Amino acid sequence: MRTLVTGGAGYIGSHLVDRLVHLNHEVTVIDDLSTGNLTNLQAVHSDIRFVEATILDADIVETLVGDADVVFHLAAAVGVGHIIEQPLRSLVINTKGAENVITACVKHDRKLLLASTSEIYGKTAKMPMSEDDDRVLGSTTIARWGYSTAKAIDEHLALAHAEHGLRMSIVRYFNSYGPRLDPRGYGSVVANLMRQAIDNEPLTVHGDGSQTRCFTYVDDTVEGTLRAALDLRGEGKIFNVGNDHETSIIDLATTIIAMTGSSSAVQHISYEQRFGKGFEDTKRRIPDVQRARDVLDFNAGVALQDGLQRTLAWWRATHR
């Protein structure tokens, strides 16, 4: 098939591009390289068409969507730090940019895979988080909730168009990690902690570190994405794509220290020190993965220890 990947030079996007090329699909990538990197595509560069542009350019988006059979929309402003530091830019990209992609898919009758986020659930205390659960958010004066709200608008828009014939599916990613993580760690606690450990710097853990997440290796993230997009049973549905093994951030930090042989110690810092006054975090985040298992026969299979070892091997090979 002819496929379009928005944000295809990014961390997850580039792994998805690799898989699509491996499966012999034609691949076009659009990316403005604000957080993506062409080096992520170097292995398949000669096999794809790359367009450096923003999804805010509706004319370019419409042309590229018209040339595709399936559109994977991954382009977004991500990372809590980015969202807080650039709230207006993030909101515009994550709403207007997605609207451009969705509108073009509707006009040209193209299948859409919309990449969303576990941030959708906000700070709900209900665990595990199921796709149809209520969302629990904080005040609009807290910038971080703008990301959850923007991605929810994208989901609402896609679902509304689905009522009128748009073929689409939605995936919500849970803490993906793996090779090609940005060393600056803008969207990943794994990247931050691994960089600090390798450099023998203190590993910064927010609060007491008892907050938990479910970390999903990127190969599993991509597999779930492909199944949701290409399996007809997934059309019109939302899927959590994640590993349901719960790990505290302090345990993650100590595991990375041991794995890297680092001399680093853990340094606890307050959320206010890093993100400013009024920041709110979620205490736990665990996906209910039953729907993905039942409908797509998908199960995240890479254990955290194995995935971290693979990520560390890549890091050492590329950051000497």
C-alpha positions in Angstrom: 0.0 0.0 0.0 0.9 3.7 -0.3 1.4 4.9 3.3 1.9 8.4 4.8 3.5 8.8 8.2 3.3 12.2 9.8 6.1 12.7 12.3 7.9 9.8 10.6 11.4 11.1 11.6 10.6 11.0 15.3 11.3 8.2 17.7 8.2 6.1 17.3 7.5 7.3 13.8 10.9 6.2 12.4 10.5 2.7 13.8 7.1 2.5 12.2 8.6 3.6 8.9 11.2 0.9 9.2 8.5 -1.7 9.6 6.4 -0.4 6.7 9.4 -0.5 4.4 10.2 -4.0 5.6 6.7 -5.0 4.7 7.2 -3.6 1.2 4.8 -0.7 1.5 5.4 2.6 -0.2 6.2 5.2 2.5 6.1 8.9 2.4 7.2 10.8 5.6 6.3 14.4 6.5 8.2 15.9 9.4 9.3 19.4 10.3 12.3 18.0 12.2 11.5 20.1 15.3 12.0 17.0 17.4 12.5 14.4 14.7 15.9 13.6 13.2 16.9 12.5 9.7 19.5 10.1 11.2 16.5 8.1 12.5 15.7 7.3 8.9 19.2 6.7 7.5 18.7 2.9 7.2 15.7 3.4 4.9 16.3 6.8 3.4 16.7 5.6 -0.1 13.5 3.6 0.1 11.1 6.4 1.2 10.0 9.8 0.1 10.8 12.5 2.7 9.0 15.8 2.8 10.3 18.4 5.3 7.2 20.4 6.2 4.7 21.1 9.0 1.3 19.5 9.3 0.1 23.1 9.8 0.4 23.5 6.1 -3.0 22.3 5.0 -2.2 22.3 1.3 0.9 20.1 1.6 -1.0 17.8 4.0 -3.9 17.4 1.6 -1.6 16.6 -1.3 0.3 14.0 0.6 -2.9 12.4 2.0 -4.4 12.3 -1.4 -1.4 10.2 -2.6 -1.7 7.6 0.2 -3.9 4.7 0.9 -3.4 4.7 4.7 -2.3 7.6 6.9 -0.5 7.2 10.2 -0.8 10.4 12.1 2.0 10.5 14.7 3.2 14.1 14.4 2.6 16.1 17.6 4.2 18.3 20.2 5.0 15.8 23.0 6.8 15.8 26.3 5.6 17.4 29.5 8.5 19.9 29.5 7.7 21.1 25.9 4.0 21.3 26.7 4.6 23.5 29.8 7.3 25.7 28.1 5.5 26.2 24.8 1.7 25.7 25.6 0.4 27.8 22.7 2.6 26.2 20.0 1.8 22.7 21.4 -2.0 23.3 21.4 -2.0 24.6 17.8 0.1 21.7 16.5 -1.9 19.1 18.4 -5.3 20.5 17.3 -5.0 22.4 14.1 -2.4 20.1 12.7 -4.5 17.0 13.5 -7.5 18.7 12.0 -5.7 19.2 8.7 -4.7 15.5 8.6 -8.2 14.3 9.5 -10.0 16.7 7.1 -7.7 15.5 4.2 -8.5 11.9 5.1 -12.2 12.6 5.0 -11.9 14.5 1.7 -9.9 11.7 -0.1 -11.5 8.8 1.7 -8.3 7.5 3.2 -7.9 5.2 6.2 -6.5 7.0 9.3 -4.5 5.7 12.3 -4.6 8.4 14.9 -1.8 8.2 17.5 -3.1 9.4 20.9 -1.8 9.1 24.5 -2.3 7.7 27.9 -2.4 11.4 29.0 -6.0 11.2 27.8 -7.0 9.6 31.2 -5.6 12.5 33.2 -5.3 11.9 36.9 -8.0 9.3 37.4 -7.5 6.9 40.3 -9.2 4.0 38.5 -6.8 1.3 37.5 -6.3 -0.2 35.1 -7.3 2.5 32.6 -9.9 1.3 30.1 -10.6 2.9 26.8 -14.1 3.9 27.7 -13.3 5.2 31.2 -14.1 8.8 32.3 -11.3 11.3 32.0 -10.2 13.2 35.2 -8.3 16.4 34.6 -7.1 19.4 36.6 -7.7 23.1 36.1 -7.2 24.8 32.8 -4.7 27.0 34.6 -2.4 24.0 34.8 -0.6 23.9 31.4 0.1 20.2 31.3 -3.6 19.3 31.0 -3.6 21.2 27.6 -1.9 18.2 26.0 -4.5 15.7 27.2 -7.3 18.1 26.1 -5.8 18.7 22.7 -5.4 15.0 22.0 -9.0 14.4 23.2 -10.2 16.9 20.7 -8.4 15.0 18.0 -10.1 11.8 19.1 -13.5 13.4 19.2 -13.0 14.8 15.7 -11.9 11.5 14.3 -14.8 9.6 16.0 -17.3 12.2 14.8 -16.1 11.8 11.2 -16.2 8.0 11.7 -20.0 8.3 12.2 -20.1 9.7 8.6 -17.9 7.1 7.0 -14.2 7.8 7.9 -12.3 4.6 8.3 -10.1 5.1 11.3 -8.7 3.7 14.5 -7.0 5.2 17.5 -4.1 4.0 19.6 -3.2 5.4 23.0 0.5 5.0 23.8 1.8 4.1 27.3 5.4 5.3 28.0 7.1 3.9 24.9 10.9 3.6 25.1 13.7 2.1 23.1 16.5 2.9 20.6 16.3 6.5 19.0 15.0 8.1 22.2 16.1 11.7 22.2 19.1 12.0 24.5 17.7 15.2 25.8 14.9 13.2 27.2 12.2 15.7 26.2 9.4 13.0 26.3 10.9 10.1 28.2 11.9 9.4 31.7 13.9 6.4 30.4 16.0 8.7 28.2 16.7 11.2 31.0 17.7 8.5 33.5 19.8 6.6 31.0 21.7 9.7 29.9 22.4 10.7 33.5 23.5 7.2 34.5 25.9 6.8 31.5 27.4 10.3 32.3 27.7 9.4 36.0 25.4 12.3 36.9 22.8 12.2 39.7 19.6 10.5 38.4 16.9 13.1 39.0 13.6 11.5 40.3 10.6 13.7 40.9 9.1 13.5 44.3 9.7 10.3 46.3 9.8 8.2 43.1 6.9 6.0 44.2 4.8 7.1 41.2 4.4 4.2 38.7 4.3 3.8 34.9 4.0 0.9 32.5 6.9 1.0 30.0 6.4 -0.3 26.5 9.3 -1.3 24.3 9.1 0.4 20.9 8.8 -2.8 18.9 5.6 -3.5 20.8 4.4 0.0 20.3 4.8 -0.3 16.5 3.2 -3.8 16.4 0.1 -2.5 18.2 0.0 0.5 15.9 0.2 -1.6 12.7 -2.5 -4.1 13.9 -4.9 -1.3 14.9 -4.4 0.4 11.5 -4.4 -2.6 9.2 -6.8 -5.1 10.9 -10.3 -4.5 9.8 -11.5 -5.6 13.2 -9.9 -2.5 14.6 -11.9 0.1 12.6 -13.8 2.6 14.6 -12.2 1.6 17.9 -9.7 2.9 20.4 -6.9 0.7 21.8 -4.5 1.1 24.7 -1.1 0.1 23.3 1.1 -0.7 26.3 2.7 -3.2 28.6 0.6 -3.7 31.7 3.6 -4.4 34.0 3.8 -1.6 36.6 7.1 -0.2 37.7 7.9 2.7 40.1 10.2 5.4 38.9 12.6 4.8 41.8 12.9 1.2 40.8 13.5 2.2 37.2 16.3 4.5 38.3 18.0 1.9 40.4 17.7 -0.7 37.6 19.3 1.6 35.1 22.1 2.4 37.6 22.9 -1.3 38.0 22.5 -2.1 34.3 24.9 0.7 33.3 27.4 0.1 36.1 27.1 3.8 36.9 28.5 5.5 39.9 25.5 7.8 40.0 23.2 8.3 43.0 19.5 9.1 42.9 18.7 12.7 43.5 15.1 13.5 44.5 13.8 16.9 43.3 10.4 18.4 43.7 8.0 18.8 40.8 8.0 22.5 41.4 11.7 22.7 40.9 11.4 21.1 37.4 8.0 22.2 36.2 7.1 25.2 38.2 4.4 26.0 40.7 1.1 24.1 40.6 2.3 21.2 38.5 0.2 18.0 38.9 1.4 14.5 38.1 -0.4 11.2 37.9 0.4 8.7 40.7 -0.2 5.5 38.6 -0.8 4.8 35.0 -1.7 1.2 34.0 -3.4 0.3 30.8 -6.3 -2.2 30.5 -5.0 -4.2 27.5 -7.9 -6.6 27.1 -9.5 -4.9 24.1 -6.2 -5.1 22.1 -5.8 -8.7 23.1 -9.4 -9.6 22.2 -9.8 -7.7 19.0 -6.2 -7.5 17.6 -4.6 -10.5 19.2 -2.0 -8.0 20.4 0.1 -8.4 23.6 3.2 -6.4 24.4 5.8 -9.1 24.8 9.1 -7.4 25.6 10.0 -7.4 29.3 11.4 -4.2 30.8 14.8 -5.7 31.6 15.2 -6.9 28.1 14.0 -3.7 26.5 16.3 -1.6 28.7 19.3 -3.8 27.7 18.5 -3.3 24.0 18.1 0.4 24.5 21.4 0.6 26.4 23.2 -1.3 23.7 21.9 1.1 21.1 22.8 4.1 23.2 26.4 3.0 23.7 26.8 2.2 20.0 25.6 5.6 18.9 26.7 8.0 21.7 30.4 7.4 22.1 
